[in-house]
Amino acid sequence: MTAEIYVGTYAKYNNGNLNGDWLDITNMTAEEFEEACIELHDDEEDPEFMYQDTNLPDILSGFVTESNVDEQLFTVIEWLERNNYDVNDSDDMLRLYKEACVELNYEGDIFTWDELECELENMKPVDAFRLAHFSTINWSDDYYRYDGYGNLESTSSPEKWIDNETITSYLKEL
């Protein structure tokens, strides 16, 4: 996972100087990040850091503002790596999204074919027929969900259905 923050200072910015540098925070603690920022801007007596840009996965962008880096970001990055979540892998993001939905009591079921098959097996035949008839699905897609009307829709890529804000809310509660 790539996790970088561009760190400048307000004093430099206000003087028309955008000098700063990208800090790779992937394996840093909050304290190490603070020390790296101080070292980077050791030419200022009391630097007020400005986080001008990030190269973070979408689910982590809510942890950084222009003037603050939430210390929990470092814990979350370590947790994601320890639990083998690859933020660039759609199956891992789907697994994390499902976990977040369960923990936060959100509706947001996205089914794989095997999960959908189990769901259909537990339905009355007339309900399964109605569901299949009124749904807009491509049976060769890999992912399914209920739309707002109780019908199924399908996609070959779940990314468009995964709500990153739900995942971010879950990660902030860790």
VMD Tcl script that builds the backbone (N, CA, C; Angstrom):
set m [mol new atoms 522]
animate dup $m
set s [atomselect $m all]
$s set {name element resname resid chain x y z} {
  {N N MET 1 A 0.843 -1.171 0.000}
  {CA C MET 1 A 0.000 0.000 0.000}
  {C C MET 1 A 0.889 1.235 0.000}
  {N N THR 2 A 0.511 2.188 -0.812}
  {CA C THR 2 A 1.205 3.467 -0.829}
  {C C THR 2 A 0.479 4.418 0.110}
  {N N ALA 3 A 1.200 5.015 1.032}
  {CA C ALA 3 A 0.631 5.985 1.959}
  {C C ALA 3 A 1.651 7.108 2.149}
  {N N GLU 4 A 1.405 8.210 1.462}
  {CA C GLU 4 A 2.338 9.336 1.514}
  {C C GLU 4 A 1.577 10.635 1.768}
  {N N ILE 5 A 2.251 11.548 2.437}
  {CA C ILE 5 A 1.689 12.876 2.711}
  {C C ILE 5 A 2.737 13.914 2.340}
  {N N TYR 6 A 2.309 14.941 1.598}
  {CA C TYR 6 A 3.212 16.047 1.256}
  {C C TYR 6 A 3.118 17.067 2.384}
  {N N VAL 7 A 4.253 17.329 3.026}
  {CA C VAL 7 A 4.287 18.190 4.210}
  {C C VAL 7 A 5.046 19.470 3.907}
  {N N GLY 8 A 4.346 20.574 4.026}
  {CA C GLY 8 A 4.946 21.895 3.941}
  {C C GLY 8 A 4.658 22.622 5.249}
  {N N THR 9 A 4.835 23.932 5.248}
  {CA C THR 9 A 4.471 24.724 6.430}
  {C C THR 9 A 3.680 25.938 5.974}
  {N N TYR 10 A 2.866 26.449 6.883}
  {CA C TYR 10 A 2.069 27.634 6.571}
  {C C TYR 10 A 2.956 28.849 6.345}
  {N N ALA 11 A 4.044 28.971 7.104}
  {CA C ALA 11 A 4.938 30.121 6.946}
  {C C ALA 11 A 5.531 30.148 5.542}
  {N N LYS 12 A 6.017 29.029 5.082}
  {CA C LYS 12 A 6.581 28.968 3.732}
  {C C LYS 12 A 5.506 29.234 2.688}
  {N N TYR 13 A 4.342 28.620 2.878}
  {CA C TYR 13 A 3.236 28.794 1.927}
  {C C TYR 13 A 2.829 30.271 1.826}
  {N N ASN 14 A 2.728 30.937 2.983}
  {CA C ASN 14 A 2.328 32.351 2.999}
  {C C ASN 14 A 3.373 33.264 2.379}
  {N N ASN 15 A 4.612 32.779 2.297}
  {CA C ASN 15 A 5.684 33.541 1.657}
  {C C ASN 15 A 5.892 33.120 0.207}
  {N N GLY 16 A 4.946 32.354 -0.328}
  {CA C GLY 16 A 5.021 31.947 -1.729}
  {C C GLY 16 A 5.950 30.784 -1.988}
  {N N ASN 17 A 6.332 30.085 -0.954}
  {CA C ASN 17 A 7.265 28.968 -1.079}
  {C C ASN 17 A 6.513 27.666 -0.794}
  {N N LEU 18 A 6.444 26.805 -1.783}
  {CA C LEU 18 A 5.736 25.541 -1.605}
  {C C LEU 18 A 6.669 24.391 -1.244}
  {N N ASN 19 A 7.900 24.747 -0.842}
  {CA C ASN 19 A 8.860 23.698 -0.511}
  {C C ASN 19 A 8.382 22.847 0.657}
  {N N GLY 20 A 8.492 21.587 0.443}
  {CA C GLY 20 A 8.151 20.563 1.423}
  {C C GLY 20 A 8.653 19.263 0.842}
  {N N ASP 21 A 8.088 18.177 1.280}
  {CA C ASP 21 A 8.497 16.894 0.721}
  {C C ASP 21 A 7.435 15.849 1.032}
  {N N TRP 22 A 7.455 14.787 0.213}
  {CA C TRP 22 A 6.584 13.649 0.430}
  {C C TRP 22 A 7.191 12.777 1.516}
  {N N LEU 23 A 6.384 12.419 2.502}
  {CA C LEU 23 A 6.828 11.482 3.532}
  {C C LEU 23 A 6.025 10.196 3.380}
  {N N ASP 24 A 6.743 9.086 3.253}
  {CA C ASP 24 A 6.104 7.774 3.177}
  {C C ASP 24 A 5.795 7.345 4.610}
  {N N ILE 25 A 4.505 7.268 4.938}
  {CA C ILE 25 A 4.107 6.969 6.322}
  {C C ILE 25 A 3.736 5.499 6.517}
  {N N THR 26 A 3.941 4.687 5.501}
  {CA C THR 26 A 3.492 3.295 5.527}
  {C C THR 26 A 3.958 2.553 6.777}
  {N N ASN 27 A 5.198 2.733 7.162}
  {CA C ASN 27 A 5.729 2.002 8.312}
  {C C ASN 27 A 6.111 2.925 9.459}
  {N N MET 28 A 5.427 4.059 9.557}
  {CA C MET 28 A 5.727 5.014 10.622}
  {C C MET 28 A 4.669 4.965 11.719}
  {N N THR 29 A 5.089 5.372 12.901}
  {CA C THR 29 A 4.139 5.637 13.976}
  {C C THR 29 A 3.830 7.135 13.921}
  {N N ALA 30 A 2.849 7.567 14.689}
  {CA C ALA 30 A 2.513 8.987 14.732}
  {C C ALA 30 A 3.707 9.804 15.240}
  {N N GLU 31 A 4.419 9.266 16.208}
  {CA C GLU 31 A 5.574 9.976 16.768}
  {C C GLU 31 A 6.691 10.092 15.739}
  {N N GLU 32 A 6.946 9.020 15.006}
  {CA C GLU 32 A 7.980 9.053 13.966}
  {C C GLU 32 A 7.613 10.041 12.864}
  {N N PHE 33 A 6.326 10.115 12.535}
  {CA C PHE 33 A 5.876 11.067 11.526}
  {C C PHE 33 A 6.107 12.493 12.009}
  {N N GLU 34 A 5.770 12.767 13.238}
  {CA C GLU 34 A 5.977 14.105 13.814}
  {C C GLU 34 A 7.462 14.472 13.794}
  {N N GLU 35 A 8.313 13.537 14.173}
  {CA C GLU 35 A 9.760 13.773 14.153}
  {C C GLU 35 A 10.267 14.027 12.735}
  {N N ALA 36 A 9.754 13.274 11.771}
  {CA C ALA 36 A 10.165 13.455 10.370}
  {C C ALA 36 A 9.737 14.829 9.863}
  {N N CYS 37 A 8.554 15.282 10.258}
  {CA C CYS 37 A 8.082 16.613 9.856}
  {C C CYS 37 A 8.978 17.706 10.441}
  {N N ILE 38 A 9.332 17.559 11.707}
  {CA C ILE 38 A 10.196 18.544 12.367}
  {C C ILE 38 A 11.567 18.572 11.700}
  {N N GLU 39 A 12.103 17.392 11.415}
  {CA C GLU 39 A 13.411 17.303 10.759}
  {C C GLU 39 A 13.354 17.905 9.347}
  {N N LEU 40 A 12.276 17.650 8.645}
  {CA C LEU 40 A 12.119 18.171 7.289}
  {C C LEU 40 A 12.119 19.703 7.281}
  {N N HIS 41 A 11.528 20.294 8.290}
  {CA C HIS 41 A 11.419 21.760 8.348}
  {C C HIS 41 A 12.213 22.322 9.526}
  {N N ASP 42 A 13.432 21.822 9.703}
  {CA C ASP 42 A 14.279 22.271 10.810}
  {C C ASP 42 A 14.816 23.685 10.612}
  {N N ASP 43 A 14.537 24.275 9.437}
  {CA C ASP 43 A 14.962 25.658 9.205}
  {C C ASP 43 A 13.986 26.651 9.832}
  {N N GLU 44 A 12.874 26.186 10.372}
  {CA C GLU 44 A 11.905 27.052 11.059}
  {C C GLU 44 A 11.957 26.754 12.555}
  {N N GLU 45 A 11.804 27.815 13.355}
  {CA C GLU 45 A 11.891 27.647 14.801}
  {C C GLU 45 A 10.706 26.850 15.359}
  {N N ASP 46 A 9.498 27.208 14.966}
  {CA C ASP 46 A 8.303 26.518 15.450}
  {C C ASP 46 A 7.364 26.306 14.260}
  {N N PRO 47 A 7.674 25.327 13.412}
  {CA C PRO 47 A 6.900 25.176 12.177}
  {C C PRO 47 A 5.453 24.739 12.435}
  {N N GLU 48 A 4.557 25.365 11.693}
  {CA C GLU 48 A 3.149 24.961 11.704}
  {C C GLU 48 A 2.931 24.182 10.406}
  {N N PHE 49 A 2.793 22.879 10.539}
  {CA C PHE 49 A 2.777 22.008 9.371}
  {C C PHE 49 A 1.488 22.147 8.562}
  {N N MET 50 A 1.675 22.025 7.262}
  {CA C MET 50 A 0.569 22.101 6.312}
  {C C MET 50 A 0.646 20.848 5.442}
  {N N TYR 51 A -0.411 20.053 5.490}
  {CA C TYR 51 A -0.442 18.800 4.728}
  {C C TYR 51 A -1.130 19.086 3.406}
  {N N GLN 52 A -0.308 19.381 2.398}
  {CA C GLN 52 A -0.786 19.960 1.151}
  {C C GLN 52 A -1.341 18.944 0.168}
  {N N ASP 53 A -0.956 17.688 0.281}
  {CA C ASP 53 A -1.450 16.681 -0.649}
  {C C ASP 53 A -1.235 15.317 -0.013}
  {N N THR 54 A -1.985 14.339 -0.505}
  {CA C THR 54 A -1.807 12.973 -0.021}
  {C C THR 54 A -1.807 11.999 -1.189}
  {N N ASN 55 A -1.162 10.912 -0.975}
  {CA C ASN 55 A -1.225 9.780 -1.886}
  {C C ASN 55 A -1.656 8.612 -1.012}
  {N N LEU 56 A -2.971 8.594 -0.724}
  {CA C LEU 56 A -3.549 7.606 0.174}
  {C C LEU 56 A -4.707 6.908 -0.526}
  {N N PRO 57 A -4.998 5.676 -0.137}
  {CA C PRO 57 A -6.215 5.048 -0.642}
  {C C PRO 57 A -7.431 5.872 -0.202}
  {N N ASP 58 A -8.487 5.849 -0.991}
  {CA C ASP 58 A -9.682 6.643 -0.686}
  {C C ASP 58 A -10.208 6.413 0.722}
  {N N ILE 59 A -10.137 5.178 1.197}
  {CA C ILE 59 A -10.693 4.884 2.520}
  {C C ILE 59 A -9.907 5.538 3.649}
  {N N LEU 60 A -8.708 6.037 3.357}
  {CA C LEU 60 A -7.886 6.677 4.390}
  {C C LEU 60 A -7.840 8.190 4.266}
  {N N SER 61 A -8.374 8.732 3.182}
  {CA C SER 61 A -8.264 10.178 2.956}
  {C C SER 61 A -8.986 10.999 4.025}
  {N N GLY 62 A -9.980 10.434 4.683}
  {CA C GLY 62 A -10.704 11.156 5.726}
  {C C GLY 62 A -9.909 11.357 7.006}
  {N N PHE 63 A -8.730 10.792 7.076}
  {CA C PHE 63 A -7.896 10.933 8.267}
  {C C PHE 63 A -6.946 12.132 8.184}
  {N N VAL 64 A -6.904 12.797 7.025}
  {CA C VAL 64 A -5.955 13.900 6.835}
  {C C VAL 64 A -6.694 15.133 6.333}
  {N N THR 65 A -6.432 16.260 6.991}
  {CA C THR 65 A -6.909 17.556 6.510}
  {C C THR 65 A -5.675 18.430 6.261}
  {N N GLU 66 A -5.903 19.620 5.793}
  {CA C GLU 66 A -4.790 20.525 5.511}
  {C C GLU 66 A -3.945 20.799 6.747}
  {N N SER 67 A -4.584 20.815 7.917}
  {CA C SER 67 A -3.853 21.194 9.127}
  {C C SER 67 A -3.727 20.074 10.167}
  {N N ASN 68 A -4.213 18.871 9.836}
  {CA C ASN 68 A -4.185 17.816 10.840}
  {C C ASN 68 A -4.060 16.436 10.197}
  {N N VAL 69 A -3.267 15.597 10.846}
  {CA C VAL 69 A -3.217 14.176 10.504}
  {C C VAL 69 A -3.684 13.442 11.748}
  {N N ASP 70 A -4.813 12.761 11.632}
  {CA C ASP 70 A -5.375 12.006 12.748}
  {C C ASP 70 A -4.384 10.899 13.126}
  {N N GLU 71 A -3.983 10.874 14.395}
  {CA C GLU 71 A -3.002 9.880 14.847}
  {C C GLU 71 A -3.486 8.455 14.612}
  {N N GLN 72 A -4.796 8.264 14.550}
  {CA C GLN 72 A -5.343 6.927 14.339}
  {C C GLN 72 A -4.997 6.384 12.951}
  {N N LEU 73 A -4.652 7.261 12.009}
  {CA C LEU 73 A -4.279 6.827 10.662}
  {C C LEU 73 A -3.162 5.788 10.711}
  {N N PHE 74 A -2.202 5.993 11.558}
  {CA C PHE 74 A -1.055 5.095 11.635}
  {C C PHE 74 A -1.459 3.735 12.202}
  {N N THR 75 A -2.371 3.750 13.148}
  {CA C THR 75 A -2.905 2.506 13.708}
  {C C THR 75 A -3.707 1.749 12.659}
  {N N VAL 76 A -4.493 2.474 11.878}
  {CA C VAL 76 A -5.325 1.856 10.845}
  {C C VAL 76 A -4.458 1.231 9.754}
  {N N ILE 77 A -3.427 1.931 9.327}
  {CA C ILE 77 A -2.523 1.382 8.303}
  {C C ILE 77 A -1.900 0.083 8.810}
  {N N GLU 78 A -1.444 0.097 10.051}
  {CA C GLU 78 A -0.837 -1.106 10.637}
  {C C GLU 78 A -1.881 -2.220 10.737}
  {N N TRP 79 A -3.122 -1.892 11.122}
  {CA C TRP 79 A -4.198 -2.879 11.236}
  {C C TRP 79 A -4.531 -3.496 9.874}
  {N N LEU 80 A -4.607 -2.668 8.836}
  {CA C LEU 80 A -4.893 -3.169 7.494}
  {C C LEU 80 A -3.817 -4.156 7.043}
  {N N GLU 81 A -2.579 -3.811 7.286}
  {CA C GLU 81 A -1.482 -4.691 6.875}
  {C C GLU 81 A -1.446 -5.968 7.714}
  {N N ARG 82 A -1.688 -5.838 9.013}
  {CA C ARG 82 A -1.677 -7.006 9.897}
  {C C ARG 82 A -2.801 -7.992 9.530}
  {N N ASN 83 A -3.936 -7.456 9.068}
  {CA C ASN 83 A -5.078 -8.292 8.707}
  {C C ASN 83 A -5.124 -8.622 7.216}
  {N N ASN 84 A -4.018 -8.344 6.532}
  {CA C ASN 84 A -3.846 -8.705 5.120}
  {C C ASN 84 A -4.906 -8.112 4.199}
  {N N TYR 85 A -5.277 -6.864 4.437}
  {CA C TYR 85 A -6.173 -6.168 3.521}
  {C C TYR 85 A -5.328 -5.419 2.500}
  {N N ASP 86 A -5.511 -5.746 1.241}
  {CA C ASP 86 A -4.856 -5.032 0.152}
  {C C ASP 86 A -5.872 -4.036 -0.381}
  {N N VAL 87 A -5.650 -2.754 -0.157}
  {CA C VAL 87 A -6.633 -1.737 -0.542}
  {C C VAL 87 A -6.765 -1.599 -2.057}
  {N N ASN 88 A -5.885 -2.233 -2.805}
  {CA C ASN 88 A -5.975 -2.203 -4.264}
  {C C ASN 88 A -6.654 -3.449 -4.830}
  {N N ASP 89 A -7.070 -4.358 -3.957}
  {CA C ASP 89 A -7.716 -5.595 -4.384}
  {C C ASP 89 A -9.218 -5.496 -4.113}
  {N N SER 90 A -10.034 -5.644 -5.167}
  {CA C SER 90 A -11.479 -5.456 -5.012}
  {C C SER 90 A -12.089 -6.492 -4.067}
  {N N ASP 91 A -11.584 -7.720 -4.048}
  {CA C ASP 91 A -12.124 -8.719 -3.128}
  {C C ASP 91 A -11.820 -8.367 -1.673}
  {N N ASP 92 A -10.620 -7.857 -1.411}
  {CA C ASP 92 A -10.282 -7.423 -0.050}
  {C C ASP 92 A -11.131 -6.229 0.370}
  {N N MET 93 A -11.349 -5.304 -0.545}
  {CA C MET 93 A -12.166 -4.133 -0.210}
  {C C MET 93 A -13.621 -4.551 0.022}
  {N N LEU 94 A -14.096 -5.515 -0.748}
  {CA C LEU 94 A -15.446 -6.028 -0.535}
  {C C LEU 94 A -15.550 -6.703 0.827}
  {N N ARG 95 A -14.549 -7.478 1.183}
  {CA C ARG 95 A -14.526 -8.142 2.497}
  {C C ARG 95 A -14.528 -7.106 3.619}
  {N N LEU 96 A -13.731 -6.060 3.468}
  {CA C LEU 96 A -13.675 -5.000 4.472}
  {C C LEU 96 A -14.993 -4.241 4.534}
  {N N TYR 97 A -15.594 -3.976 3.377}
  {CA C TYR 97 A -16.886 -3.274 3.327}
  {C C TYR 97 A -17.973 -4.100 4.027}
  {N N LYS 98 A -18.004 -5.398 3.767}
  {CA C LYS 98 A -19.001 -6.261 4.404}
  {C C LYS 98 A -18.805 -6.279 5.917}
  {N N GLU 99 A -17.548 -6.345 6.350}
  {CA C GLU 99 A -17.250 -6.322 7.782}
  {C C GLU 99 A -17.726 -5.008 8.395}
  {N N ALA 100 A -17.470 -3.904 7.686}
  {CA C ALA 100 A -17.907 -2.584 8.176}
  {C C ALA 100 A -19.421 -2.516 8.274}
  {N N CYS 101 A -20.127 -3.017 7.271}
  {CA C CYS 101 A -21.593 -2.984 7.277}
  {C C CYS 101 A -22.161 -3.776 8.446}
  {N N VAL 102 A -21.581 -4.930 8.721}
  {CA C VAL 102 A -22.049 -5.749 9.841}
  {C C VAL 102 A -21.802 -5.019 11.155}
  {N N GLU 103 A -20.594 -4.502 11.352}
  {CA C GLU 103 A -20.235 -3.851 12.610}
  {C C GLU 103 A -21.024 -2.567 12.851}
  {N N LEU 104 A -21.342 -1.850 11.776}
  {CA C LEU 104 A -22.047 -0.575 11.914}
  {C C LEU 104 A -23.559 -0.721 11.734}
  {N N ASN 105 A -24.034 -1.950 11.539}
  {CA C ASN 105 A -25.454 -2.221 11.302}
  {C C ASN 105 A -25.993 -1.492 10.082}
  {N N TYR 106 A -25.217 -1.460 9.014}
  {CA C TYR 106 A -25.638 -0.815 7.768}
  {C C TYR 106 A -26.185 -1.860 6.814}
  {N N GLU 107 A -27.164 -1.452 6.028}
  {CA C GLU 107 A -27.602 -2.277 4.910}
  {C C GLU 107 A -26.586 -2.037 3.806}
  {N N GLY 108 A -26.144 -3.055 3.168}
  {CA C GLY 108 A -25.169 -2.857 2.104}
  {C C GLY 108 A -24.672 -4.175 1.561}
  {N N ASP 109 A -25.560 -5.164 1.575}
  {CA C ASP 109 A -25.125 -6.483 1.141}
  {C C ASP 109 A -24.772 -6.508 -0.331}
  {N N ILE 110 A -23.595 -6.979 -0.593}
  {CA C ILE 110 A -23.140 -7.281 -1.945}
  {C C ILE 110 A -22.800 -8.766 -1.907}
  {N N PHE 111 A -23.421 -9.541 -2.788}
  {CA C PHE 111 A -23.270 -10.981 -2.771}
  {C C PHE 111 A -22.363 -11.460 -3.892}
  {N N THR 112 A -21.598 -12.487 -3.610}
  {CA C THR 112 A -20.943 -13.240 -4.682}
  {C C THR 112 A -21.972 -14.247 -5.166}
  {N N TRP 113 A -21.676 -14.943 -6.261}
  {CA C TRP 113 A -22.630 -15.923 -6.784}
  {C C TRP 113 A -22.963 -16.984 -5.738}
  {N N ASP 114 A -21.955 -17.505 -5.036}
  {CA C ASP 114 A -22.196 -18.542 -4.028}
  {C C ASP 114 A -23.108 -18.040 -2.913}
  {N N GLU 115 A -22.896 -16.814 -2.480}
  {CA C GLU 115 A -23.741 -16.239 -1.428}
  {C C GLU 115 A -25.163 -16.016 -1.933}
  {N N LEU 116 A -25.279 -15.555 -3.167}
  {CA C LEU 116 A -26.601 -15.350 -3.747}
  {C C LEU 116 A -27.337 -16.675 -3.894}
  {N N GLU 117 A -26.618 -17.702 -4.293}
  {CA C GLU 117 A -27.221 -19.023 -4.450}
  {C C GLU 117 A -27.820 -19.500 -3.123}
  {N N CYS 118 A -27.106 -19.302 -2.028}
  {CA C CYS 118 A -27.625 -19.660 -0.706}
  {C C CYS 118 A -28.871 -18.849 -0.378}
  {N N GLU 119 A -28.841 -17.577 -0.714}
  {CA C GLU 119 A -29.983 -16.692 -0.482}
  {C C GLU 119 A -31.206 -17.181 -1.257}
  {N N LEU 120 A -31.010 -17.562 -2.508}
  {CA C LEU 120 A -32.120 -18.021 -3.349}
  {C C LEU 120 A -32.662 -19.368 -2.890}
  {N N GLU 121 A -31.790 -20.242 -2.401}
  {CA C GLU 121 A -32.227 -21.555 -1.927}
  {C C GLU 121 A -33.195 -21.449 -0.760}
  {N N ASN 122 A -33.075 -20.388 0.031}
  {CA C ASN 122 A -33.927 -20.214 1.203}
  {C C ASN 122 A -35.227 -19.483 0.886}
  {N N MET 123 A -35.461 -19.151 -0.373}
  {CA C MET 123 A -36.685 -18.447 -0.764}
  {C C MET 123 A -37.752 -19.425 -1.236}
  {N N LYS 124 A -38.991 -18.979 -1.119}
  {CA C LYS 124 A -40.082 -19.726 -1.735}
  {C C LYS 124 A -39.895 -19.629 -3.249}
  {N N PRO 125 A -40.243 -20.662 -3.983}
  {CA C PRO 125 A -40.062 -20.625 -5.442}
  {C C PRO 125 A -40.719 -19.417 -6.106}
  {N N VAL 126 A -41.904 -19.040 -5.675}
  {CA C VAL 126 A -42.581 -17.897 -6.293}
  {C C VAL 126 A -41.804 -16.600 -6.040}
  {N N ASP 127 A -41.205 -16.452 -4.853}
  {CA C ASP 127 A -40.412 -15.252 -4.552}
  {C C ASP 127 A -39.125 -15.223 -5.374}
  {N N ALA 128 A -38.490 -16.387 -5.541}
  {CA C ALA 128 A -37.279 -16.461 -6.358}
  {C C ALA 128 A -37.595 -16.144 -7.815}
  {N N PHE 129 A -38.730 -16.654 -8.310}
  {CA C PHE 129 A -39.141 -16.367 -9.686}
  {C C PHE 129 A -39.390 -14.869 -9.862}
  {N N ARG 130 A -40.120 -14.261 -8.927}
  {CA C ARG 130 A -40.416 -12.828 -8.987}
  {C C ARG 130 A -39.118 -12.016 -8.961}
  {N N LEU 131 A -38.210 -12.421 -8.106}
  {CA C LEU 131 A -36.925 -11.735 -7.993}
  {C C LEU 131 A -36.160 -11.798 -9.316}
  {N N ALA 132 A -36.091 -12.988 -9.906}
  {CA C ALA 132 A -35.368 -13.151 -11.170}
  {C C ALA 132 A -36.060 -12.404 -12.310}
  {N N HIS 133 A -37.384 -12.398 -12.291}
  {CA C HIS 133 A -38.137 -11.770 -13.379}
  {C C HIS 133 A -37.973 -10.240 -13.392}
  {N N PHE 134 A -38.031 -9.627 -12.238}
  {CA C PHE 134 A -38.008 -8.162 -12.184}
  {C C PHE 134 A -36.606 -7.569 -12.007}
  {N N SER 135 A -35.621 -8.400 -11.894}
  {CA C SER 135 A -34.261 -7.924 -11.687}
  {C C SER 135 A -33.564 -7.667 -13.022}
  {N N THR 136 A -32.614 -6.756 -12.994}
  {CA C THR 136 A -31.781 -6.513 -14.176}
  {C C THR 136 A -30.386 -7.035 -13.855}
  {N N ILE 137 A -30.181 -8.291 -14.213}
  {CA C ILE 137 A -28.909 -8.922 -13.896}
  {C C ILE 137 A -28.337 -9.604 -15.117}
  {N N ASN 138 A -27.037 -9.668 -15.116}
  {CA C ASN 138 A -26.293 -10.428 -16.115}
  {C C ASN 138 A -25.725 -11.618 -15.357}
  {N N TRP 139 A -26.170 -12.812 -15.707}
  {CA C TRP 139 A -25.787 -13.995 -14.943}
  {C C TRP 139 A -24.295 -14.302 -15.044}
  {N N SER 140 A -23.603 -13.662 -15.945}
  {CA C SER 140 A -22.159 -13.893 -16.017}
  {C C SER 140 A -21.389 -12.926 -15.112}
  {N N ASP 141 A -22.088 -11.949 -14.490}
  {CA C ASP 141 A -21.425 -11.059 -13.530}
  {C C ASP 141 A -21.095 -11.824 -12.258}
  {N N ASP 142 A -20.175 -11.275 -11.493}
  {CA C ASP 142 A -19.698 -11.947 -10.290}
  {C C ASP 142 A -20.330 -11.432 -8.992}
  {N N TYR 143 A -20.957 -10.246 -9.036}
  {CA C TYR 143 A -21.461 -9.630 -7.812}
  {C C TYR 143 A -22.901 -9.172 -8.012}
  {N N TYR 144 A -23.692 -9.287 -6.936}
  {CA C TYR 144 A -25.113 -8.973 -6.989}
  {C C TYR 144 A -25.501 -8.222 -5.731}
  {N N ARG 145 A -26.549 -7.404 -5.844}
  {CA C ARG 145 A -27.096 -6.735 -4.667}
  {C C ARG 145 A -28.553 -6.406 -4.947}
  {N N TYR 146 A -29.270 -6.123 -3.875}
  {CA C TYR 146 A -30.653 -5.682 -4.014}
  {C C TYR 146 A -30.660 -4.193 -4.293}
  {N N ASP 147 A -31.476 -3.775 -5.256}
  {CA C ASP 147 A -31.619 -2.344 -5.498}
  {C C ASP 147 A -32.642 -1.788 -4.506}
  {N N GLY 148 A -33.007 -0.566 -4.639}
  {CA C GLY 148 A -33.940 0.068 -3.702}
  {C C GLY 148 A -35.349 -0.479 -3.761}
  {N N TYR 149 A -35.654 -1.316 -4.753}
  {CA C TYR 149 A -36.999 -1.860 -4.918}
  {C C TYR 149 A -37.075 -3.341 -4.565}
  {N N GLY 150 A -36.008 -3.910 -4.043}
  {CA C GLY 150 A -36.008 -5.312 -3.674}
  {C C GLY 150 A -35.683 -6.244 -4.827}
  {N N ASN 151 A -35.252 -5.694 -5.939}
  {CA C ASN 151 A -34.844 -6.499 -7.084}
  {C C ASN 151 A -33.327 -6.587 -7.111}
  {N N LEU 152 A -32.821 -7.547 -7.846}
  {CA C LEU 152 A -31.374 -7.710 -7.941}
  {C C LEU 152 A -30.802 -6.891 -9.084}
  {N N GLU 153 A -29.579 -6.443 -8.896}
  {CA C GLU 153 A -28.778 -5.884 -9.978}
  {C C GLU 153 A -27.404 -6.522 -9.881}
  {N N SER 154 A -26.672 -6.494 -10.980}
  {CA C SER 154 A -25.395 -7.202 -10.994}
  {C C SER 154 A -24.298 -6.335 -11.584}
  {N N THR 155 A -23.068 -6.731 -11.277}
  {CA C THR 155 A -21.901 -6.061 -11.838}
  {C C THR 155 A -20.734 -7.046 -11.835}
  {N N SER 156 A -19.776 -6.800 -12.680}
  {CA C SER 156 A -18.577 -7.638 -12.663}
  {C C SER 156 A -17.515 -7.045 -11.741}
  {N N SER 157 A -17.740 -5.812 -11.288}
  {CA C SER 157 A -16.774 -5.138 -10.432}
  {C C SER 157 A -17.514 -4.433 -9.290}
  {N N PRO 158 A -17.284 -4.827 -8.046}
  {CA C PRO 158 A -18.052 -4.264 -6.935}
  {C C PRO 158 A -17.625 -2.868 -6.487}
  {N N GLU 159 A -16.525 -2.338 -7.042}
  {CA C GLU 159 A -16.001 -1.054 -6.551}
  {C C GLU 159 A -17.046 0.060 -6.569}
  {N N LYS 160 A -17.901 0.083 -7.586}
  {CA C LYS 160 A -18.882 1.172 -7.685}
  {C C LYS 160 A -19.948 1.086 -6.598}
  {N N TRP 161 A -20.097 -0.063 -5.976}
  {CA C TRP 161 A -21.088 -0.234 -4.913}
  {C C TRP 161 A -20.498 -0.090 -3.520}
  {N N ILE 162 A -19.192 -0.143 -3.418}
  {CA C ILE 162 A -18.557 -0.062 -2.107}
  {C C ILE 162 A -18.491 1.397 -1.678}
  {N N ASP 163 A -19.093 1.680 -0.540}
  {CA C ASP 163 A -19.129 3.034 -0.008}
  {C C ASP 163 A -17.900 3.249 0.880}
  {N N ASN 164 A -16.957 4.029 0.377}
  {CA C ASN 164 A -15.719 4.267 1.119}
  {C C ASN 164 A -15.956 4.972 2.445}
  {N N GLU 165 A -16.993 5.810 2.519}
  {CA C GLU 165 A -17.279 6.504 3.777}
  {C C GLU 165 A -17.690 5.515 4.866}
  {N N THR 166 A -18.398 4.452 4.472}
  {CA C THR 166 A -18.764 3.417 5.437}
  {C C THR 166 A -17.510 2.754 5.986}
  {N N ILE 167 A -16.579 2.440 5.111}
  {CA C ILE 167 A -15.332 1.806 5.550}
  {C C ILE 167 A -14.537 2.755 6.448}
  {N N THR 168 A -14.466 4.021 6.056}
  {CA C THR 168 A -13.732 5.007 6.865}
  {C C THR 168 A -14.349 5.136 8.245}
  {N N SER 169 A -15.687 5.189 8.325}
  {CA C SER 169 A -16.363 5.269 9.629}
  {C C SER 169 A -16.016 4.067 10.497}
  {N N TYR 170 A -16.004 2.904 9.872}
  {CA C TYR 170 A -15.662 1.676 10.605}
  {C C TYR 170 A -14.219 1.734 11.099}
  {N N LEU 171 A -13.309 2.144 10.226}
  {CA C LEU 171 A -11.897 2.179 10.602}
  {C C LEU 171 A -11.643 3.189 11.723}
  {N N LYS 172 A -12.401 4.271 11.749}
  {CA C LYS 172 A -12.222 5.280 12.812}
  {C C LYS 172 A -12.678 4.755 14.163}
  {N N GLU 173 A -13.501 3.703 14.142}
  {CA C GLU 173 A -13.985 3.120 15.414}
  {C C GLU 173 A -13.093 1.999 15.930}
  {N N LEU 174 A -12.062 1.638 15.183}
  {CA C LEU 174 A -11.185 0.541 15.623}
  {C C LEU 174 A -10.491 0.866 16.937}
}
mol reanalyze $m
mol bondsrecalc $m
mol representation Tube
mol addrep $m
